[in-house]
Amino acid sequence: MSLRTLLRRKAACKKPRNSEQSGRTCKFAETLAKAAAVLGSQEEAERWLERPAIGLDQRRPIDLLSTPAGVEMVENLLERLEYGVYV
């Protein structure tokens, strides 16, 4: 799910989400907050999520956030970026 789709659904949805959607939304929010802290701003974090990353084999971080394994890969990359170990 793209960032734009997630934000649109979040704004438009008045019904409660099922537990899977709630978990993904929560994890996405945590990952976005971590990216904003590492990269310096919410805007930079959103741009970073949409661009292919060398540390993710040229995959976009946003595309990996739909699976637990992908979330772990993105979180690991953010930790490496935070400590200056890009690859």
Biopython code that builds the backbone (N, CA, C, O; Angstrom):
import numpy as np
from Bio.PDB.StructureBuilder import StructureBuilder

atoms = [
    (1, "MET", "N", (0.852, -1.168, 0.000)),
    (1, "MET", "CA", (0.000, 0.000, 0.000)),
    (1, "MET", "C", (0.901, 1.234, 0.000)),
    (1, "MET", "O", (1.867, 1.302, 0.759)),
    (2, "SER", "N", (0.589, 2.186, -0.833)),
    (2, "SER", "CA", (1.417, 3.383, -0.917)),
    (2, "SER", "C", (1.125, 4.321, 0.249)),
    (2, "SER", "O", (0.088, 4.218, 0.903)),
    (3, "LEU", "N", (2.049, 5.226, 0.492)),
    (3, "LEU", "CA", (1.886, 6.225, 1.545)),
    (3, "LEU", "C", (0.634, 7.045, 1.293)),
    (3, "LEU", "O", (-0.152, 7.280, 2.211)),
    (4, "ARG", "N", (0.443, 7.478, 0.063)),
    (4, "ARG", "CA", (-0.718, 8.304, -0.283)),
    (4, "ARG", "C", (-2.023, 7.551, -0.012)),
    (4, "ARG", "O", (-2.974, 8.129, 0.514)),
    (5, "THR", "N", (-2.071, 6.268, -0.369)),
    (5, "THR", "CA", (-3.272, 5.465, -0.139)),
    (5, "THR", "C", (-3.541, 5.320, 1.345)),
    (5, "THR", "O", (-4.680, 5.464, 1.790)),
    (6, "LEU", "N", (-2.506, 5.037, 2.109)),
    (6, "LEU", "CA", (-2.667, 4.886, 3.550)),
    (6, "LEU", "C", (-3.187, 6.166, 4.181)),
    (6, "LEU", "O", (-4.107, 6.126, 4.997)),
    (7, "LEU", "N", (-2.606, 7.301, 3.810)),
    (7, "LEU", "CA", (-3.048, 8.572, 4.376)),
    (7, "LEU", "C", (-4.478, 8.895, 3.959)),
    (7, "LEU", "O", (-5.253, 9.414, 4.763)),
    (8, "ARG", "N", (-4.835, 8.594, 2.713)),
    (8, "ARG", "CA", (-6.202, 8.845, 2.241)),
    (8, "ARG", "C", (-7.194, 7.974, 3.003)),
    (8, "ARG", "O", (-8.238, 8.458, 3.441)),
    (9, "ARG", "N", (-6.876, 6.706, 3.160)),
    (9, "ARG", "CA", (-7.776, 5.809, 3.888)),
    (9, "ARG", "C", (-7.908, 6.218, 5.346)),
    (9, "ARG", "O", (-8.993, 6.153, 5.924)),
    (10, "LYS", "N", (-6.805, 6.636, 5.930)),
    (10, "LYS", "CA", (-6.838, 7.056, 7.328)),
    (10, "LYS", "C", (-7.753, 8.257, 7.502)),
    (10, "LYS", "O", (-8.523, 8.323, 8.459)),
    (11, "ALA", "N", (-7.669, 9.211, 6.575)),
    (11, "ALA", "CA", (-8.491, 10.417, 6.661)),
    (11, "ALA", "C", (-9.955, 10.127, 6.345)),
    (11, "ALA", "O", (-10.843, 10.725, 6.952)),
    (12, "ALA", "N", (-10.221, 9.229, 5.413)),
    (12, "ALA", "CA", (-11.582, 8.993, 4.945)),
    (12, "ALA", "C", (-12.334, 7.927, 5.739)),
    (12, "ALA", "O", (-13.565, 7.914, 5.746)),
    (13, "CYS", "N", (-11.634, 7.071, 6.380)),
    (13, "CYS", "CA", (-12.260, 5.923, 7.028)),
    (13, "CYS", "C", (-12.860, 6.315, 8.374)),
    (13, "CYS", "O", (-12.163, 6.796, 9.268)),
    (14, "LYS", "N", (-14.155, 6.099, 8.495)),
    (14, "LYS", "CA", (-14.819, 6.389, 9.762)),
    (14, "LYS", "C", (-15.126, 5.104, 10.530)),
    (14, "LYS", "O", (-15.459, 5.147, 11.714)),
    (15, "LYS", "N", (-15.011, 3.960, 9.848)),
    (15, "LYS", "CA", (-15.240, 2.676, 10.501)),
    (15, "LYS", "C", (-13.945, 2.216, 11.172)),
    (15, "LYS", "O", (-12.851, 2.540, 10.709)),
    (16, "PRO", "N", (-14.074, 1.465, 12.256)),
    (16, "PRO", "CA", (-12.858, 0.906, 12.863)),
    (16, "PRO", "C", (-12.194, -0.078, 11.902)),
    (16, "PRO", "O", (-12.866, -0.741, 11.112)),
    (17, "ARG", "N", (-10.901, -0.160, 11.979)),
    (17, "ARG", "CA", (-10.150, -1.096, 11.154)),
    (17, "ARG", "C", (-10.140, -2.469, 11.828)),
    (17, "ARG", "O", (-10.319, -2.586, 13.040)),
    (18, "ASN", "N", (-9.926, -3.498, 11.013)),
    (18, "ASN", "CA", (-9.781, -4.814, 11.625)),
    (18, "ASN", "C", (-8.407, -4.877, 12.289)),
    (18, "ASN", "O", (-7.598, -3.963, 12.128)),
    (19, "SER", "N", (-8.142, -5.936, 13.023)),
    (19, "SER", "CA", (-6.902, -5.995, 13.803)),
    (19, "SER", "C", (-5.661, -5.983, 12.915)),
    (19, "SER", "O", (-4.644, -5.403, 13.295)),
    (20, "GLU", "N", (-5.723, -6.611, 11.739)),
    (20, "GLU", "CA", (-4.564, -6.612, 10.842)),
    (20, "GLU", "C", (-4.276, -5.199, 10.336)),
    (20, "GLU", "O", (-3.127, -4.759, 10.326)),
    (21, "GLN", "N", (-5.327, -4.492, 9.917)),
    (21, "GLN", "CA", (-5.140, -3.127, 9.433)),
    (21, "GLN", "C", (-4.639, -2.218, 10.551)),
    (21, "GLN", "O", (-3.784, -1.363, 10.324)),
    (22, "SER", "N", (-5.168, -2.402, 11.748)),
    (22, "SER", "CA", (-4.728, -1.595, 12.884)),
    (22, "SER", "C", (-3.254, -1.830, 13.184)),
    (22, "SER", "O", (-2.505, -0.888, 13.442)),
    (23, "GLY", "N", (-2.849, -3.087, 13.149)),
    (23, "GLY", "CA", (-1.449, -3.413, 13.402)),
    (23, "GLY", "C", (-0.523, -2.812, 12.364)),
    (23, "GLY", "O", (0.534, -2.280, 12.700)),
    (24, "ARG", "N", (-0.921, -2.895, 11.096)),
    (24, "ARG", "CA", (-0.101, -2.316, 10.026)),
    (24, "ARG", "C", (-0.024, -0.800, 10.152)),
    (24, "ARG", "O", (1.039, -0.205, 9.974)),
    (25, "THR", "N", (-1.160, -0.181, 10.461)),
    (25, "THR", "CA", (-1.185, 1.275, 10.604)),
    (25, "THR", "C", (-0.282, 1.713, 11.746)),
    (25, "THR", "O", (0.466, 2.682, 11.620)),
    (26, "CYS", "N", (-0.355, 0.999, 12.853)),
    (26, "CYS", "CA", (0.480, 1.322, 14.012)),
    (26, "CYS", "C", (1.959, 1.143, 13.676)),
    (26, "CYS", "O", (2.779, 2.000, 14.006)),
    (27, "LYS", "N", (2.297, 0.047, 13.028)),
    (27, "LYS", "CA", (3.696, -0.218, 12.668)),
    (27, "LYS", "C", (4.190, 0.812, 11.667)),
    (27, "LYS", "O", (5.334, 1.259, 11.747)),
    (28, "PHE", "N", (3.329, 1.194, 10.716)),
    (28, "PHE", "CA", (3.703, 2.224, 9.753)),
    (28, "PHE", "C", (3.991, 3.539, 10.476)),
    (28, "PHE", "O", (4.982, 4.207, 10.181)),
    (29, "ALA", "N", (3.128, 3.909, 11.420)),
    (29, "ALA", "CA", (3.323, 5.154, 12.166)),
    (29, "ALA", "C", (4.633, 5.117, 12.951)),
    (29, "ALA", "O", (5.353, 6.114, 13.000)),
    (30, "GLU", "N", (4.945, 3.980, 13.561)),
    (30, "GLU", "CA", (6.202, 3.844, 14.302)),
    (30, "GLU", "C", (7.404, 3.977, 13.367)),
    (30, "GLU", "O", (8.385, 4.647, 13.692)),
    (31, "THR", "N", (7.318, 3.338, 12.213)),
    (31, "THR", "CA", (8.418, 3.388, 11.246)),
    (31, "THR", "C", (8.591, 4.793, 10.695)),
    (31, "THR", "O", (9.719, 5.262, 10.539)),
    (32, "LEU", "N", (7.490, 5.467, 10.399)),
    (32, "LEU", "CA", (7.554, 6.840, 9.903)),
    (32, "LEU", "C", (8.160, 7.763, 10.959)),
    (32, "LEU", "O", (8.967, 8.633, 10.631)),
    (33, "ALA", "N", (7.780, 7.581, 12.216)),
    (33, "ALA", "CA", (8.348, 8.395, 13.295)),
    (33, "ALA", "C", (9.850, 8.146, 13.437)),
    (33, "ALA", "O", (10.620, 9.087, 13.631)),
    (34, "LYS", "N", (10.262, 6.894, 13.342)),
    (34, "LYS", "CA", (11.691, 6.560, 13.423)),
    (34, "LYS", "C", (12.444, 7.184, 12.252)),
    (34, "LYS", "O", (13.527, 7.741, 12.435)),
    (35, "ALA", "N", (11.876, 7.092, 11.047)),
    (35, "ALA", "CA", (12.518, 7.683, 9.867)),
    (35, "ALA", "C", (12.627, 9.197, 10.020)),
    (35, "ALA", "O", (13.648, 9.782, 9.659)),
    (36, "ALA", "N", (11.595, 9.832, 10.547)),
    (36, "ALA", "CA", (11.630, 11.282, 10.752)),
    (36, "ALA", "C", (12.714, 11.657, 11.759)),
    (36, "ALA", "O", (13.406, 12.659, 11.581)),
    (37, "ALA", "N", (12.862, 10.863, 12.807)),
    (37, "ALA", "CA", (13.901, 11.137, 13.801)),
    (37, "ALA", "C", (15.295, 10.974, 13.196)),
    (37, "ALA", "O", (16.186, 11.782, 13.456)),
    (38, "VAL", "N", (15.478, 9.939, 12.399)),
    (38, "VAL", "CA", (16.786, 9.670, 11.794)),
    (38, "VAL", "C", (17.115, 10.687, 10.705)),
    (38, "VAL", "O", (18.249, 11.155, 10.610)),
    (39, "LEU", "N", (16.126, 11.026, 9.888)),
    (39, "LEU", "CA", (16.366, 11.883, 8.723)),
    (39, "LEU", "C", (16.149, 13.367, 8.995)),
    (39, "LEU", "O", (16.498, 14.201, 8.159)),
    (40, "GLY", "N", (15.585, 13.707, 10.137)),
    (40, "GLY", "CA", (15.485, 15.106, 10.527)),
    (40, "GLY", "C", (14.140, 15.776, 10.351)),
    (40, "GLY", "O", (13.912, 16.835, 10.936)),
    (41, "SER", "N", (13.234, 15.201, 9.565)),
    (41, "SER", "CA", (11.908, 15.813, 9.417)),
    (41, "SER", "C", (10.918, 14.799, 8.851)),
    (41, "SER", "O", (11.299, 13.799, 8.244)),
    (42, "GLN", "N", (9.664, 15.082, 9.063)),
    (42, "GLN", "CA", (8.587, 14.247, 8.535)),
    (42, "GLN", "C", (8.620, 14.242, 7.004)),
    (42, "GLN", "O", (8.427, 13.200, 6.375)),
    (43, "GLU", "N", (8.863, 15.402, 6.417)),
    (43, "GLU", "CA", (8.884, 15.510, 4.958)),
    (43, "GLU", "C", (10.004, 14.661, 4.354)),
    (43, "GLU", "O", (9.793, 13.963, 3.362)),
    (44, "GLU", "N", (11.185, 14.724, 4.952)),
    (44, "GLU", "CA", (12.304, 13.903, 4.460)),
    (44, "GLU", "C", (11.997, 12.417, 4.621)),
    (44, "GLU", "O", (12.326, 11.610, 3.752)),
    (45, "ALA", "N", (11.371, 12.068, 5.729)),
    (45, "ALA", "CA", (11.013, 10.669, 5.960)),
    (45, "ALA", "C", (10.029, 10.179, 4.898)),
    (45, "ALA", "O", (10.173, 9.070, 4.383)),
    (46, "GLU", "N", (9.033, 10.997, 4.570)),
    (46, "GLU", "CA", (8.058, 10.611, 3.550)),
    (46, "GLU", "C", (8.720, 10.464, 2.183)),
    (46, "GLU", "O", (8.410, 9.535, 1.438)),
    (47, "ARG", "N", (9.623, 11.370, 1.857)),
    (47, "ARG", "CA", (10.344, 11.262, 0.585)),
    (47, "ARG", "C", (11.205, 10.002, 0.568)),
    (47, "ARG", "O", (11.245, 9.290, -0.436)),
    (48, "TRP", "N", (11.889, 9.726, 1.668)),
    (48, "TRP", "CA", (12.760, 8.557, 1.758)),
    (48, "TRP", "C", (11.960, 7.262, 1.563)),
    (48, "TRP", "O", (12.420, 6.341, 0.889)),
    (49, "LEU", "N", (10.774, 7.197, 2.152)),
    (49, "LEU", "CA", (9.951, 5.996, 2.019)),
    (49, "LEU", "C", (9.562, 5.712, 0.570)),
    (49, "LEU", "O", (9.343, 4.558, 0.203)),
    (50, "GLU", "N", (9.476, 6.744, -0.244)),
    (50, "GLU", "CA", (9.025, 6.603, -1.636)),
    (50, "GLU", "C", (10.153, 6.337, -2.634)),
    (50, "GLU", "O", (9.890, 6.003, -3.789)),
    (51, "ARG", "N", (11.396, 6.480, -2.201)),
    (51, "ARG", "CA", (12.536, 6.328, -3.122)),
    (51, "ARG", "C", (13.231, 4.982, -2.937)),
    (51, "ARG", "O", (13.304, 4.472, -1.819)),
    (52, "PRO", "N", (13.743, 4.404, -4.024)),
    (52, "PRO", "CA", (14.524, 3.168, -3.885)),
    (52, "PRO", "C", (15.750, 3.412, -2.992)),
    (52, "PRO", "O", (16.400, 4.453, -3.080)),
    (53, "ALA", "N", (16.044, 2.441, -2.145)),
    (53, "ALA", "CA", (17.165, 2.568, -1.213)),
    (53, "ALA", "C", (18.236, 1.531, -1.535)),
    (53, "ALA", "O", (17.938, 0.349, -1.709)),
    (54, "ILE", "N", (19.471, 1.982, -1.613)),
    (54, "ILE", "CA", (20.585, 1.076, -1.884)),
    (54, "ILE", "C", (20.638, -0.028, -0.828)),
    (54, "ILE", "O", (20.865, -1.193, -1.155)),
    (55, "GLY", "N", (20.431, 0.333, 0.422)),
    (55, "GLY", "CA", (20.489, -0.636, 1.511)),
    (55, "GLY", "C", (19.360, -1.651, 1.502)),
    (55, "GLY", "O", (19.365, -2.600, 2.286)),
    (56, "LEU", "N", (18.387, -1.451, 0.610)),
    (56, "LEU", "CA", (17.271, -2.391, 0.470)),
    (56, "LEU", "C", (17.243, -2.986, -0.940)),
    (56, "LEU", "O", (16.179, -3.332, -1.454)),
    (57, "ASP", "N", (18.409, -3.098, -1.551)),
    (57, "ASP", "CA", (18.534, -3.644, -2.912)),
    (57, "ASP", "C", (17.669, -2.891, -3.917)),
    (57, "ASP", "O", (16.999, -3.490, -4.759)),
    (58, "GLN", "N", (17.697, -1.572, -3.810)),
    (58, "GLN", "CA", (16.962, -0.672, -4.708)),
    (58, "GLN", "C", (15.438, -0.815, -4.613)),
    (58, "GLN", "O", (14.719, -0.438, -5.539)),
    (59, "ARG", "N", (14.957, -1.351, -3.511)),
    (59, "ARG", "CA", (13.507, -1.405, -3.291)),
    (59, "ARG", "C", (13.086, -0.190, -2.482)),
    (59, "ARG", "O", (13.866, 0.342, -1.692)),
    (60, "ARG", "N", (11.852, 0.245, -2.681)),
    (60, "ARG", "CA", (11.330, 1.378, -1.917)),
    (60, "ARG", "C", (10.912, 0.888, -0.532)),
    (60, "ARG", "O", (10.233, -0.133, -0.421)),
    (61, "PRO", "N", (11.305, 1.599, 0.521)),
    (61, "PRO", "CA", (10.915, 1.180, 1.869)),
    (61, "PRO", "C", (9.403, 1.006, 2.020)),
    (61, "PRO", "O", (8.954, 0.071, 2.683)),
    (62, "ILE", "N", (8.618, 1.892, 1.414)),
    (62, "ILE", "CA", (7.159, 1.808, 1.543)),
    (62, "ILE", "C", (6.624, 0.483, 1.011)),
    (62, "ILE", "O", (5.633, -0.034, 1.526)),
    (63, "ASP", "N", (7.267, -0.071, -0.011)),
    (63, "ASP", "CA", (6.812, -1.331, -0.593)),
    (63, "ASP", "C", (7.086, -2.521, 0.322)),
    (63, "ASP", "O", (6.433, -3.558, 0.206)),
    (64, "LEU", "N", (8.027, -2.377, 1.212)),
    (64, "LEU", "CA", (8.393, -3.482, 2.102)),
    (64, "LEU", "C", (7.573, -3.508, 3.386)),
    (64, "LEU", "O", (7.609, -4.496, 4.120)),
    (65, "LEU", "N", (6.839, -2.443, 3.665)),
    (65, "LEU", "CA", (6.139, -2.344, 4.940)),
    (65, "LEU", "C", (4.864, -3.183, 5.019)),
    (65, "LEU", "O", (4.163, -3.133, 6.029)),
    (66, "SER", "N", (4.555, -3.940, 3.990)),
    (66, "SER", "CA", (3.338, -4.755, 4.011)),
    (66, "SER", "C", (3.561, -6.135, 4.624)),
    (66, "SER", "O", (2.602, -6.876, 4.840)),
    (67, "THR", "N", (4.815, -6.487, 4.906)),
    (67, "THR", "CA", (5.101, -7.786, 5.521)),
    (67, "THR", "C", (5.982, -7.587, 6.750)),
    (67, "THR", "O", (6.749, -6.627, 6.811)),
    (68, "PRO", "N", (5.880, -8.481, 7.725)),
    (68, "PRO", "CA", (6.741, -8.369, 8.904)),
    (68, "PRO", "C", (8.231, -8.410, 8.553)),
    (68, "PRO", "O", (9.027, -7.679, 9.142)),
    (69, "ALA", "N", (8.606, -9.256, 7.605)),
    (69, "ALA", "CA", (10.019, -9.336, 7.205)),
    (69, "ALA", "C", (10.471, -8.025, 6.574)),
    (69, "ALA", "O", (11.589, -7.571, 6.821)),
    (70, "GLY", "N", (9.617, -7.419, 5.768)),
    (70, "GLY", "CA", (9.947, -6.142, 5.142)),
    (70, "GLY", "C", (10.078, -5.028, 6.161)),
    (70, "GLY", "O", (10.971, -4.188, 6.058)),
    (71, "VAL", "N", (9.190, -5.019, 7.147)),
    (71, "VAL", "CA", (9.260, -4.016, 8.213)),
    (71, "VAL", "C", (10.589, -4.141, 8.940)),
    (71, "VAL", "O", (11.237, -3.138, 9.242)),
    (72, "GLU", "N", (10.991, -5.370, 9.218)),
    (72, "GLU", "CA", (12.265, -5.597, 9.903)),
    (72, "GLU", "C", (13.441, -5.089, 9.067)),
    (72, "GLU", "O", (14.379, -4.501, 9.605)),
    (73, "MET", "N", (13.391, -5.316, 7.754)),
    (73, "MET", "CA", (14.464, -4.834, 6.876)),
    (73, "MET", "C", (14.550, -3.307, 6.912)),
    (73, "MET", "O", (15.643, -2.746, 6.989)),
    (74, "VAL", "N", (13.402, -2.639, 6.856)),
    (74, "VAL", "CA", (13.374, -1.173, 6.878)),
    (74, "VAL", "C", (13.868, -0.660, 8.231)),
    (74, "VAL", "O", (14.647, 0.292, 8.284)),
    (75, "GLU", "N", (13.425, -1.276, 9.315)),
    (75, "GLU", "CA", (13.873, -0.857, 10.645)),
    (75, "GLU", "C", (15.378, -1.055, 10.806)),
    (75, "GLU", "O", (16.053, -0.205, 11.385)),
    (76, "ASN", "N", (15.906, -2.159, 10.304)),
    (76, "ASN", "CA", (17.352, -2.397, 10.376)),
    (76, "ASN", "C", (18.122, -1.344, 9.591)),
    (76, "ASN", "O", (19.160, -0.863, 10.045)),
    (77, "LEU", "N", (17.616, -0.985, 8.410)),
    (77, "LEU", "CA", (18.277, 0.050, 7.617)),
    (77, "LEU", "C", (18.255, 1.388, 8.351)),
    (77, "LEU", "O", (19.254, 2.107, 8.353)),
    (78, "LEU", "N", (17.135, 1.726, 8.969)),
    (78, "LEU", "CA", (17.059, 2.987, 9.719)),
    (78, "LEU", "C", (18.058, 2.997, 10.877)),
    (78, "LEU", "O", (18.676, 4.025, 11.155)),
    (79, "GLU", "N", (18.217, 1.869, 11.544)),
    (79, "GLU", "CA", (19.211, 1.782, 12.623)),
    (79, "GLU", "C", (20.618, 1.980, 12.077)),
    (79, "GLU", "O", (21.430, 2.679, 12.681)),
    (80, "ARG", "N", (20.906, 1.366, 10.938)),
    (80, "ARG", "CA", (22.231, 1.537, 10.337)),
    (80, "ARG", "C", (22.451, 2.990, 9.935)),
    (80, "ARG", "O", (23.532, 3.539, 10.149)),
    (81, "LEU", "N", (21.434, 3.609, 9.355)),
    (81, "LEU", "CA", (21.552, 5.021, 8.976)),
    (81, "LEU", "C", (21.789, 5.895, 10.202)),
    (81, "LEU", "O", (22.587, 6.832, 10.162)),
    (82, "GLU", "N", (21.097, 5.585, 11.280)),
    (82, "GLU", "CA", (21.230, 6.359, 12.512)),
    (82, "GLU", "C", (22.665, 6.323, 13.039)),
    (82, "GLU", "O", (23.155, 7.311, 13.585)),
    (83, "TYR", "N", (23.329, 5.189, 12.874)),
    (83, "TYR", "CA", (24.691, 5.038, 13.375)),
    (83, "TYR", "C", (25.754, 5.218, 12.299)),
    (83, "TYR", "O", (26.939, 4.984, 12.541)),
    (84, "GLY", "N", (25.323, 5.637, 11.105)),
    (84, "GLY", "CA", (26.286, 5.948, 10.052)),
    (84, "GLY", "C", (26.813, 4.754, 9.282)),
    (84, "GLY", "O", (27.833, 4.861, 8.602)),
    (85, "VAL", "N", (26.137, 3.618, 9.377)),
    (85, "VAL", "CA", (26.543, 2.419, 8.648)),
    (85, "VAL", "C", (25.498, 2.190, 7.569)),
    (85, "VAL", "O", (24.497, 1.513, 7.804)),
    (86, "TYR", "N", (25.727, 2.756, 6.373)),
    (86, "TYR", "CA", (24.688, 2.729, 5.350)),
    (86, "TYR", "C", (24.513, 1.371, 4.693)),
    (86, "TYR", "O", (23.381, 0.940, 4.474)),
    (87, "VAL", "N", (25.604, 0.686, 4.374)),
    (87, "VAL", "CA", (25.485, -0.599, 3.678)),
    (87, "VAL", "C", (25.844, -1.742, 4.578)),
    (87, "VAL", "O", (25.800, -2.897, 4.156)),
]
sb = StructureBuilder()
sb.init_structure("model")
sb.init_model(0)
sb.init_chain("A")
sb.init_seg("    ")
for serial, (resi, resn, name, xyz) in enumerate(atoms, 1):
    if name == "N":
        sb.init_residue(resn, " ", resi, " ")
    sb.init_atom(name, np.array(xyz, "f"), 0.0, 1.0, " ", f" {name:<3s}", serial, name[0])
structure = sb.get_structure()
